[in-house]
Amino acid sequence: MTLAPDTTGRFLPSVDRLEFAMHAARRAFERGDTDGALGQLGVALKLKPEYDAAWILKGHVLRKAGNQEAALDSFMQSLKCNGDSKEGWMGLASALHELGRLNEEAEAYDRLLAFDPLSIEAWIDKGAVLHELKDYSGAIRCYEEVLALRPEHAAAWNNKGAALLRLGHEVEAMRCFEEALHLDPDCVDAMANRVYLYEAQAHHGEAVLWADRALRIREAPGLWYAKGLAHLGLLESTLAIRSFERALALDPALKEAKAALRRATALREKSDFYRGAYECFGTHLAGDPGCEECEIRPRCREVTP
């Protein structure tokens, strides 16, 4: 049937055409073709200007393209269409984060949590932004909300520990890191936090131990830097130099590693101490298996508190 020209405006756009454009946009986005995705989304939004899913997808495409201001506008448009869209609020918060508008990001999570107080993702992300804003007590409250819902959430235990550490509560923080690692033995972030805590306490040997464990799972310049500092504390200048050099290979702009490398090089001109392979660093008590036979026992108590 052919419609008369004056009646075509009364009919809704083809659902098939709309869904085809959305599927094409998602496929283009998945293969990294942002221009193609935006072109298809333009078709979809012309067919249905108040389609919140299209605005959300457009926001994600624009974020990937690096246009955070335009992405923010797209997420705001999606929320005008559907103010109770969890994905819309999360997208808005992510764009605000990229723009450094952290207080507004926290407000976006509050708006989401007002209608979805059980959103684990929103509580976790709100805790992270409050931590970044140095509101460590507020961050802890967010992580406690998560743990009330999911006590087995390893990341929440780790993040709570990191906030407690910022407040100077080292014993409580360590318990959180231990719980995170009990729930997820491969939680690199909890391992890294143990490294930083041990190093702050001048337990250099244990810091090296946990840095090595974390680095076997994931390399990070900060971990290599922390490992180097621990080796410096143990007077192992050669191993410290290797660690700082690796940190700089991963991140040439890491100023702290450059300064530490100079200190380690100066130390090696005076002395160096290399113990070989080790796993203990003074964590065994006298009488524990292997303690008496350990090759580094004569220096163990001198360099490890």
C-alpha positions in Angstrom: 0.0 0.0 0.0 1.3 3.5 -0.9 0.5 6.2 1.6 -0.7 9.6 0.4 2.0 12.3 1.0 -0.2 14.2 3.5 -0.7 11.2 5.7 2.8 9.8 6.1 3.7 12.1 9.0 1.1 10.3 11.2 2.9 7.0 11.3 5.7 6.1 13.7 9.2 5.3 12.3 9.9 1.7 11.5 11.0 -0.2 14.6 13.1 -2.4 12.3 15.0 0.6 10.9 15.6 1.9 14.4 16.8 -1.4 15.8 19.0 -2.0 12.7 20.7 1.4 13.3 21.3 0.6 17.0 22.7 -2.8 16.2 25.0 -1.3 13.5 26.1 1.4 16.0 27.0 -1.2 18.7 28.9 -3.3 16.2 30.9 -0.3 14.9 31.6 0.8 18.5 32.9 -2.7 19.4 35.3 -2.7 16.5 36.6 0.8 17.4 34.9 2.6 14.5 33.6 5.7 16.4 32.7 7.6 13.3 30.6 4.7 12.0 28.9 4.4 15.3 28.1 8.1 15.5 26.7 8.0 12.0 24.3 5.1 12.8 23.3 6.8 16.1 22.5 9.9 14.1 20.1 7.8 12.1 18.5 6.3 15.3 18.1 9.6 17.0 16.5 11.1 13.9 14.0 8.3 13.9 13.4 8.6 17.7 14.9 11.8 19.3 13.9 10.8 22.8 15.5 7.3 22.7 17.5 7.2 26.0 19.4 4.1 25.0 20.7 5.8 21.8 21.8 8.9 23.8 23.6 6.6 26.3 25.4 4.7 23.6 26.4 8.0 21.9 27.8 9.2 25.2 30.0 6.1 25.5 31.2 6.4 21.9 32.1 10.1 22.5 33.9 9.2 25.7 36.0 6.7 23.7 36.7 9.3 21.1 38.0 11.7 23.8 35.2 14.2 23.5 34.1 14.4 27.2 32.1 17.6 26.9 29.9 16.1 24.1 29.7 12.8 26.0 28.4 14.7 29.1 25.8 16.4 27.0 24.7 13.0 25.5 24.3 11.5 29.0 22.3 14.5 30.1 20.0 14.1 27.1 19.5 10.5 28.0 18.4 11.5 31.5 16.0 14.0 30.2 14.3 11.1 28.4 14.6 8.7 31.4 15.6 10.2 34.8 15.6 6.8 36.4 18.2 5.2 34.1 21.0 3.7 36.1 23.2 3.5 33.0 22.5 7.1 32.2 23.6 8.3 35.7 26.7 6.1 35.7 27.6 7.4 32.2 27.1 11.0 33.4 29.3 10.3 36.4 32.1 8.8 34.3 32.1 11.8 32.0 32.2 14.2 35.0 35.1 12.2 36.4 37.1 12.6 33.1 36.4 16.3 33.2 37.7 16.5 36.8 34.3 17.6 38.1 34.5 15.3 41.1 31.9 17.0 43.4 29.4 16.8 40.6 30.3 13.2 40.1 29.6 12.4 43.7 26.2 14.1 43.3 25.4 12.0 40.3 25.9 8.8 42.4 23.7 10.3 45.1 20.9 10.8 42.5 21.3 7.2 41.3 21.4 5.8 44.8 18.2 7.7 45.7 16.2 5.4 43.5 18.6 2.4 43.5 20.2 2.2 47.0 21.3 -1.4 46.3 23.6 -0.5 43.4 27.0 -2.0 44.4 28.7 -0.2 41.4 27.5 3.2 42.5 28.5 2.7 46.1 32.0 1.6 45.0 32.5 4.4 42.6 31.2 7.0 45.0 33.6 5.7 47.6 36.4 6.1 45.1 35.6 9.7 44.2 35.2 10.6 47.9 38.6 9.1 48.5 40.0 11.2 45.7 38.4 14.3 47.3 40.1 13.3 50.6 36.8 12.5 52.3 38.2 9.3 53.7 35.5 8.8 56.3 32.8 9.3 53.7 34.6 6.8 51.4 34.6 4.2 54.3 30.9 4.6 54.8 30.4 3.8 51.1 32.4 0.7 51.3 30.6 -0.4 54.4 27.3 -0.1 52.5 28.8 -2.4 49.9 30.0 -4.9 52.5 26.6 -4.9 54.2 25.2 -6.1 50.9 28.1 -8.3 49.8 30.5 -9.2 52.6 32.6 -11.2 50.2 33.4 -8.1 48.0 37.2 -8.2 48.0 37.6 -4.8 46.3 35.5 -3.1 48.9 37.6 -4.5 51.7 40.8 -3.3 50.0 39.3 0.1 49.3 38.1 0.5 52.9 41.6 -0.5 54.1 43.2 2.2 51.8 40.9 4.9 53.3 41.7 3.7 56.8 45.3 3.9 56.0 44.9 7.5 54.9 43.4 8.2 58.3 46.3 6.6 60.1 44.5 3.5 61.3 47.2 1.0 60.3 46.0 -2.0 62.3 42.4 -1.8 61.0 43.7 -1.2 57.5 45.9 -4.3 57.6 42.9 -6.4 58.7 41.0 -5.1 55.6 43.9 -6.0 53.3 44.1 -9.4 54.8 40.4 -10.0 54.3 40.6 -8.8 50.7 43.4 -11.3 50.1 41.6 -14.1 51.9 38.6 -13.5 49.5 40.7 -13.0 46.4 44.3 -14.2 46.7 45.2 -12.5 43.5 43.9 -9.0 44.5 46.9 -7.0 43.3 45.6 -3.7 44.8 45.5 -5.3 48.3 49.1 -6.6 47.8 50.2 -3.2 46.7 48.6 -1.6 49.8 50.4 -4.1 52.0 53.7 -3.1 50.3 53.1 0.6 51.0 52.0 -0.1 54.6 55.0 -2.4 55.4 57.4 0.2 53.8 55.9 3.0 55.9 56.5 0.8 59.0 60.1 0.2 57.8 59.4 -3.5 57.4 61.4 -3.5 54.2 61.7 -7.3 53.8 58.0 -7.9 54.0 57.5 -5.0 51.5 59.8 -6.7 49.0 58.0 -10.0 49.5 54.6 -8.6 48.8 55.9 -6.5 45.9 57.3 -9.6 44.2 54.0 -11.4 44.7 52.1 -8.5 43.2 54.5 -8.1 40.3 54.1 -11.7 39.3 50.5 -10.9 38.6 50.7 -7.4 37.2 53.5 -5.0 36.4 53.1 -1.4 37.5 55.7 1.3 37.8 54.5 2.3 41.3 55.1 -1.3 42.5 58.6 -1.4 41.0 59.3 2.0 42.7 58.0 0.7 46.1 60.1 -2.5 45.7 63.1 -0.4 44.9 62.6 1.7 48.1 62.4 -1.5 50.1 65.6 -2.8 48.6 67.2 0.5 49.5 66.1 0.0 53.1 67.7 -3.4 53.0 71.0 -1.8 51.7 70.5 -3.9 48.5 71.6 -1.1 46.1 72.0 -3.3 43.0 68.5 -4.7 43.4 67.1 -1.2 44.1 68.7 0.1 40.9 67.1 -2.7 38.9 63.7 -1.9 40.4 63.9 1.8 39.7 65.1 1.2 36.2 62.2 -1.1 35.5 59.8 1.5 37.0 61.2 4.2 34.6 61.1 1.8 31.7 57.3 1.6 32.3 56.9 5.2 33.2 59.8 7.5 32.1 58.0 10.5 33.7 58.1 9.0 37.2 60.2 11.7 39.0 60.3 9.8 42.3 61.9 6.9 40.7 64.5 9.1 39.0 65.5 10.6 42.3 65.6 7.2 44.0 67.7 5.8 41.2 70.3 8.5 41.9 70.3 7.6 45.6 70.7 3.9 44.9 73.6 4.5 42.5 75.3 6.6 45.1 74.8 3.9 47.7 76.3 1.2 45.4 79.5 3.2 45.2 79.8 2.8 49.0 78.3 -0.6 49.7 75.9 -3.2 48.5 74.4 -6.3 50.1 72.8 -9.1 48.1 71.3 -12.0 49.9 70.2 -14.1 47.0 66.8 -15.8 46.9 64.7 -15.2 50.0 61.1 -15.5 51.1 61.2 -14.8 54.8 62.7 -11.4 55.7 62.4 -12.0 59.4 58.8 -13.2 59.4 59.7 -16.6 60.8 60.2 -16.9 64.6 63.2 -18.6 66.1 62.6 -22.4 65.9 60.4 -22.2 62.8 61.3 -24.7 60.0 64.1 -23.4 57.9 65.1 -20.5 60.2 68.3 -22.0 61.5 69.5 -23.1 58.1 68.7 -19.8 56.4 71.6 -18.3 54.5 70.8 -14.7 55.5 70.1 -15.4 59.2 73.3 -13.5 60.4 72.0 -10.2 58.9 68.3 -11.0 59.1 67.5 -9.1 62.4 69.8 -6.3 61.5 67.9 -5.2 58.4 64.3 -6.4 59.2 62.6 -5.1 62.2 
